[in-house]
Amino acid sequence: MAPLFSFISYLNTVGVKMVFIKPLIAGYGSSYGKYGGALLTQYAPSGDIDTTKLNKTLEVDGVQFNLFEQSVNDYVLANLGHPIVAVELTQYQLKTCIDEAVSKLDHHAPQWGSQFAVFDASAGINIYEIPQFIANGLTYAGYKRDVFGFNFTQGSLAYDMSLAFFNTGRFFQGGGIGDFFLTQQYLKIMRKVLSQEGSWQVIDNKYLQLYPAPTETPTTVILEYRAIDSGTIHHAYRNWIQRYALAAAKGILGRVRGKYKVVPGPGGGTQMDGAELVQESKQEKIELLEELRMEIEEPPMFIIG
C-alpha cells in the first residue's frame, strides 16, 4: 500500500473525495468526553477546556469566558491591581494569555491527565477518523487481545517459555522509579520484537492509521491519550495556569505602558512600569516552564539495547 499522504494527494488531484471510517464506540466507551452518539467522533471534550478551540479566537467575534476561563481572568486582573488600578488590557488580550497557559500545560500534560477511549475496528480497514482532542494527546493505540501480544498457542513450549521469561521477577527487583520506567520501555520493545503487535500513526491530526490492518470484525482498539479536564484538574495545576497567564499578561501590559514612560500630571506626572513588567514576564515564564518540566511532566523513558 502506498503511503497515505501520497494516496490523499493523488485523490485530490483527480477530484475524488476520500472517505474515512468513523468508528463505533465499543462497550467500554471513553473515560473522558461528553457522549453525543454511537460514533467516537461524536464525543465532545469534558469540562471547559476544549483544546480544539485554543488560539483560534478572533477579536472581531468578541470574547465570552466560560467558568474556568473567568476564574483565570479574575486571578490575573486581581494580581495586576484591578479594580484599584486601571489595567489596560482587553478581554481578547486576556483570552490569548489564558490560551497560551492552557496550551503549555496541555502540551506537557503529565500522567494524571491520561484518558482512555475504545472503539470497534473492522477487518481489512486500517484508517479511522478520531476526535481532534484525542489526536492532540494520543500516546498509544493497541488492538491485540493478548496483554503481551504473543501469538503462541497455550500449552506450547514457546508459550511456556514466554511466561517463564516474564515471571522471573528480574524486571521488578528494587522497586525504584527508575526500574519502573526501564521496565515499561523494555516491555514495549519486547512486544515489538517478539510479537506481531501492530503499529499506528496519526495522519493530519485527525485520522488514525493502524498497520497491519485488523483481521477480525469487530476488533477492539484501545486508545490512551492525555487531556486536561477542568472539572478534575488538581488545584496546584489550575494555579500554574493562573500564574502563567498572569506572566503572559504582564508582558502585554508592559509593552502597552512602555509606549508612555511618563503620564503627564501634577508634580511631574506618573512614572509607568512598562519595562519592569516586561522583564518580570520573561523571568516568570522561564521559571514556570522550568517548574512544569521538573515538577509536573514525567521524566523521559530510557531505551534499552
N, C-alpha and C positions, 0 to 999 in steps of 0.2 A: 504493500500500500504506500502511495506517495505521501510525503509529509503533509500534514493537514493544512499548513499555511499555503503551500503550493496549490493544493486542491481548491481552497477557497478563492485564491487569486484567479485560477482558471475558470471557475464557475462565474465569477464576477465579470470576466472579460466577455463571456458569451451570453451574459444576461440571464443566467439561470439562478434562481433562488435556492440556496441550500437550506434544507430543513433539518433541524436538530431535534433529538428526542427530549421531551420534557418528562422526567421520570416520576413515577408514582411514589408517594411516601409509603415506606414499609410500616408494619405494625408498631415498630419501636418509636416511630415519629422523630421528634427533634427535642433536644434539651433546651433549645433557645429559639425564640421566634413566636410570632402570633399566627395561629392556624388560619389559613384563608381558603383552604380547599384540599382536594386529594393530591394535588401536584406539589412537588418540592418547591417549584418556582413561585407558588402562591403563598409561601411563608413570608412574613414581614418581620423585621428586627424587633426584639423586645425592648421595652423601655423607651427613653427619649433620645438615645444615641443611635443615629442612623448613619453609618459610615458611607453609605452610597450618596449622601447629600452633603458631605463635608466639602468645604472650599468651593461650593458651586453657587452660593448666594450672589444675586445681582443687586446692586444698590437701588436700581430703578424699581425692583419688585417690592421693596420695603422689607423690613425685618420684624418678625414676631417671634419672641423667645418662647420655647417650651419651658416646663417647670425646671428641668435640670439646668438649662442654659440661663434661666433667670437667676438661679442660685449662684452661679458663677459670676454673672454680670453684677449682681448686688455685692458680692465679695470684692470684685475689682474696684467698683466705684467707691465703696466704703474705705478701702485702703488707699485710695487716691485723694481722700478728703471730702468726698461728696456726702451730704449736701452743704457742709460748711464752706467748702471751697469749690468754685466752679471747675468742672472737669471738661475740657474742650475736646470731647470725643463723641462721635455719632454712634447710634446703635449699630450701623453697618461696620464701623471700625471695631467696636467691641465684639461683634459676631465673628470677625476674622480672627481676633485673638483667641476666642473660645475654640473655634475650629482648629487653629494651629495647635493648641494644647491637647485637644482630644486626639488629633491625628498623631501626635508624637507618642502619646501613651498607647494608642491602638497599635501603632507600628511595632512597639516593643512589648506588646501585651504579654504578661507573664502567664505561668501555668494555671493560675486561678481563673484565667479567662477561657479555659478550654471548654468547648461545647461539642455536642455530637448530633449528627443527623444521619438518618438511614433511609435509603430508597431501594427500590427493586429494579435491577437491570435485566436486560433481555439478551438471550443468546445471539451471538453474532453482531451485536451492536455495541460500539465502544465510545460513542460521543454523546454526552448528555449535558443539557443546559442546567446550570445551578444558579441560585440567587447570588447576586454580587457580594452581599455581605458575608456569604460563606466563602466565595472565591477569594475575597480580600485576605482572609486569615487562614486559609486551608493549609494544614500541616501534614495530613495523612489521609489516604483513601485505601481501604482494604476490602477485598471481596473474596477472601479464601475462607472456607469453613473451618479448617484446622488452625488452631491457635498459632502453631509454628510454621504452618504452610507445608508440612510434609505430605508427600503423595505416596506414602508407603502403606501396604496392606497390614492391618492389625494382626499381630502374631508372627510376622515375618522377621527374619534376622535384622534387616535394615531398620525396621520399626523398633525392635527391642534395643538395638544399639543406639538409636537416636534418643530414646527415653533415658537410657543409662548415661548418655553424654550430658544431657541437661539436668540430670538428677544427682550429679556427683557433688553438688554444693560448692564447686570451685568458684562460681561466679559471685556468691553471696558471702564469702568469708570476709570478716572485718566489719561489714555493715556500714561503712562510711559513705558519705555523699559522693565521693569520687568513685567508689566501687559501683554505686548505683548508676551513675551516668555512663561509666565504662561498660557496664553490663547491658544497658539499653542500646548503646551503639554496637556492641558486639552481636547481640541478638538480631539487630537489624541487618547487619552484614551477613550473618549466617542464614537468615531467611532468603536472602538473595542468592547465596552460593549453593545451598543445599536443597532449595525448593524451586517450584515454578510460580512463586508469588508474583503477581503482576505488578507492573509499574503504572504510573499515572503522571499527567501533567495538565496544567491549566492553560487553556487557549483563550486569548483575548480577554482574560479576567472574567469569563462568562461561561465557558464550556469546559467540562471535564472529559479528558480523553483517557480511557483505560486500555492497556495493552499488556498481554493479548486480550482479545475480546472475551467476555464471559461465555461459557459453554452451555449454561443451563438457564431456563426461564421458570420462575424468577431467580435471580442471583442477588443475594443481599449485599449491598455496598454500604460500608460504614465510613462516614466522613468525620474526621476530627479537625476542628478549626478553632480559632480564637476570636472571641467577640466580647466587648465590654457591655454589660447590662447596667444601665443607670439605676435600676431598682435594687441590684445586689452588690454593686461596686463597694469595696471596702472604703471606709471613711478616710483613711490615710491617702488612698489613691485619688479620691474625689478632691481632697485638699491639694494634691500635687497638680491636678488640672487647674484648680483655682489659682495657685501660685504661679504656674507657668503662664496662664492667661494674663495675670497681673504684670508679669515681667514683659510680655509682648505689648501690653497696653502702655506701659511706661515708655517703651521705645517710640511708639507712635505719638504719644503726648509730648515727649521730649522734643521730637522733630517739629511738632507744631509750635511749641513755645519757643523753640530755638530761632524761629523766624523773627521774634521780637524779644531781644535780650532785656530791654528795659521798657516797661509800660509807663508812659508819662503820667505824672500825678504830683500831688503836694510833696514837698521835701525831696525833690529829685526823682520821683517816680518809684516804681516797684521792680526789683530785680527778678527776672524769670529764671526758673531752674531747669531749662531745657537740656543743657549739656549734662547736668548731673543725672537727669532721668535716663538719657540715652546710655550713659555709662553704666548705671545701675541695671538697666535692661540687659545689656550684653553680659555683664558679670553674673546676674541671676540666672540667665538662660544656660550659661556654661555649667553653673553649679547644679541646676535642676536636671540637666541632661546627664551629668555625672552621677547624680543620685539615682536617676532612672536606670542607668546601665549597671550600677554597682549594687543597688538595694532591691530593685524591682524585677528587672529582667533576669531570667535564669542564665547561668554560665553556658558557654557553647559545649556541644558534645565533642568528645575526643574520638578520633578514628584510630582503630587498632589494625595493624597489619602493614 
